[in-house]
Amino acid sequence: MSRLQKLAIGSIFIGALVFALKYAAYYLTGSIALYSDALESIINVVTAIAAFMAVRLSAAPADANHPYGHHKVEYFSAVLEGVLIIVAALMILREAYFGFFSPKMIDAPAQGLAVNALATIINGIWSWILIHRGRRLRSPAIVADGRHLLTDVFTSVGVLLGLVLVPITGWTWLDPVLAAFVALNILWSGWGLIKESIGGLMDEALPEATLSRVRELISCNAEGAIEAHDLRTRHAGKMTFIDFHLVVPGTMSVTDAHDICDRLERALKDEIEDALITIHVEPDNKAKHAGIVVL
């Protein structure tokens, strides 16, 4: 079992534990805000299962029907997570609406808040692990899961701080208002996940800083060639696809041109892990004089 699959399975168990704790906090207090926090944790469990399935499917080797692999399936998981987050937010807004017009004092606030705080600490630690390791392993599904949990942590902290004021001030309306705040924050998080994942599905190019580094590596490691042009890049899960045209002297042998391509591939793969590089070699009469200059 790969490290990504282990992280995804860990998210399922952590999500179930956190949900149990947050629901216990809601059961103790009857707070709508804590109910909203618990409801979001159900979404965490569902999306963790989706992330595990996506990571497992994306690890499948290329086949006749998918010659470039199955890496993009992770983006579908992230889109699903975004949609589920939005659905949860709408359900929370509904509860907040009715709670605002029928507010009530929460019960056993100290015990309920303590249980919710424990769940929040667990979520915070696990979200940091997912984001840190997901970025290192270049998994959009794992990073998306971690970011969602981090959003959950921030909203939980806000809810806890706000609910401390309810028994002190007697402001019962603060409970549904905090729930509405959680819902709006969740909506923003869900939209961000969907937008980022759609970018991956639409084959967005690498960030400009990375593109500049790719151009620099080509320029410094293509000695013997004339120029490179028509550089194209895209992401698909943890894979990075790079392709470009390399112009060489028309009299150069195939062996020498191949050696240049090997040197370029080594340099790019040393910089960008899991890169798939395609180089189209052309004779000097195909030069465009508007690409990457070879140093």
CORTA-V589476 format. One record per residue. OMEGA is omega in whole degrees, 0 to 359 (* if undefined). NEAR is the number of other C-alpha atoms within 10 Angstrom. Layout:
{{OMEGA | NEAR} {OMEGA | NEAR}}
//
This chain:
{{183 | 6} {179 | 10} {179 | 12} {179 | 22} {177 | 18} {178 | 12} {181 | 20} {177 | 26} {177 | 17} {179 | 16} {179 | 27} {181 | 19} {178 | 14} {179 | 20} {179 | 26} {179 | 18} {181 | 16} {178 | 24} {180 | 23} {180 | 18} {182 | 22} {177 | 30} {176 | 23} {178 | 19} {178 | 27} {181 | 25} {181 | 15} {189 | 19} {187 | 21} {183 | 19} {177 | 25} {179 | 26} {178 | 31} {173 | 30} {180 | 22} {178 | 29} {179 | 27} {180 | 24} {178 | 19} {180 | 26} {174 | 27} {178 | 20} {179 | 21} {180 | 27} {180 | 20} {182 | 16} {175 | 27} {176 | 29} {178 | 19} {179 | 22} {179 | 34} {180 | 24} {181 | 18} {180 | 26} {180 | 29} {180 | 19} {182 | 16} {180 | 21} {180 | 16} {181 | 11} {177 | 12} {177 | 13} {184 | 10} {181 | 7} {180 | 7} {185 | 10} {179 | 9} {179 | 15} {184 | 18} {189 | 20} {185 | 24} {181 | 23} {179 | 22} {179 | 31} {177 | 27} {177 | 20} {181 | 27} {177 | 28} {178 | 23} {179 | 20} {179 | 26} {180 | 29} {180 | 17} {177 | 20} {180 | 25} {178 | 22} {178 | 17} {180 | 21} {180 | 25} {177 | 17} {179 | 14} {178 | 26} {178 | 20} {180 | 13} {180 | 17} {180 | 27} {180 | 14} {179 | 12} {181 | 21} {181 | 18} {176 | 10} {183 | 11} {177 | 17} {179 | 17} {181 | 17} {181 | 19} {175 | 15} {186 | 14} {184 | 20} {180 | 14} {181 | 14} {181 | 24} {179 | 22} {179 | 14} {179 | 19} {179 | 26} {178 | 19} {178 | 14} {180 | 24} {179 | 25} {178 | 15} {179 | 15} {182 | 25} {180 | 18} {183 | 14} {179 | 20} {178 | 25} {179 | 16} {182 | 16} {181 | 26} {182 | 23} {183 | 15} {178 | 18} {177 | 22} {181 | 15} {180 | 12} {176 | 16} {179 | 20} {179 | 25} {182 | 30} {181 | 32} {178 | 32} {179 | 24} {178 | 33} {179 | 26} {180 | 27} {179 | 18} {178 | 25} {179 | 26} {176 | 21} {177 | 18} {179 | 24} {181 | 22} {181 | 14} {179 | 22} {178 | 26} {178 | 15} {178 | 14} {181 | 24} {180 | 20} {181 | 13} {183 | 15} {174 | 23} {183 | 13} {185 | 14} {179 | 17} {181 | 15} {185 | 8} {185 | 9} {180 | 12} {182 | 14} {180 | 20} {182 | 17} {181 | 22} {179 | 26} {178 | 27} {177 | 20} {178 | 24} {178 | 29} {177 | 24} {178 | 21} {182 | 27} {180 | 28} {178 | 17} {178 | 17} {178 | 25} {180 | 20} {179 | 15} {180 | 19} {178 | 25} {179 | 16} {179 | 15} {181 | 24} {181 | 20} {181 | 13} {182 | 17} {177 | 24} {176 | 15} {178 | 14} {179 | 19} {181 | 18} {176 | 11} {176 | 14} {179 | 15} {177 | 17} {176 | 17} {186 | 10} {180 | 9} {178 | 8} {177 | 13} {179 | 16} {179 | 11} {177 | 14} {178 | 19} {180 | 18} {180 | 16} {178 | 17} {182 | 24} {186 | 20} {186 | 13} {181 | 20} {180 | 25} {184 | 15} {176 | 16} {182 | 24} {180 | 20} {171 | 25} {179 | 27} {180 | 19} {177 | 13} {178 | 16} {179 | 15} {174 | 18} {176 | 18} {169 | 20} {186 | 24} {180 | 21} {181 | 21} {174 | 19} {181 | 19} {180 | 19} {174 | 21} {180 | 16} {177 | 18} {179 | 20} {181 | 28} {179 | 24} {176 | 25} {182 | 16} {181 | 11} {182 | 8} {179 | 13} {178 | 10} {181 | 9} {180 | 9} {178 | 13} {179 | 19} {178 | 13} {178 | 13} {180 | 17} {178 | 22} {181 | 14} {179 | 14} {181 | 21} {179 | 21} {182 | 13} {181 | 17} {181 | 22} {175 | 14} {182 | 11} {185 | 14} {181 | 15} {179 | 14} {177 | 15} {174 | 17} {192 | 16} {176 | 17} {182 | 14} {177 | 17} {183 | 13} {181 | 18} {176 | 19} {188 | 15} {180 | 17} {177 | 10} {181 | 13} {179 | 18} {180 | 13} {180 | 11} {182 | 10} {181 | 17} {181 | 19} {180 | 17} {180 | 20} {* | 14}}
//
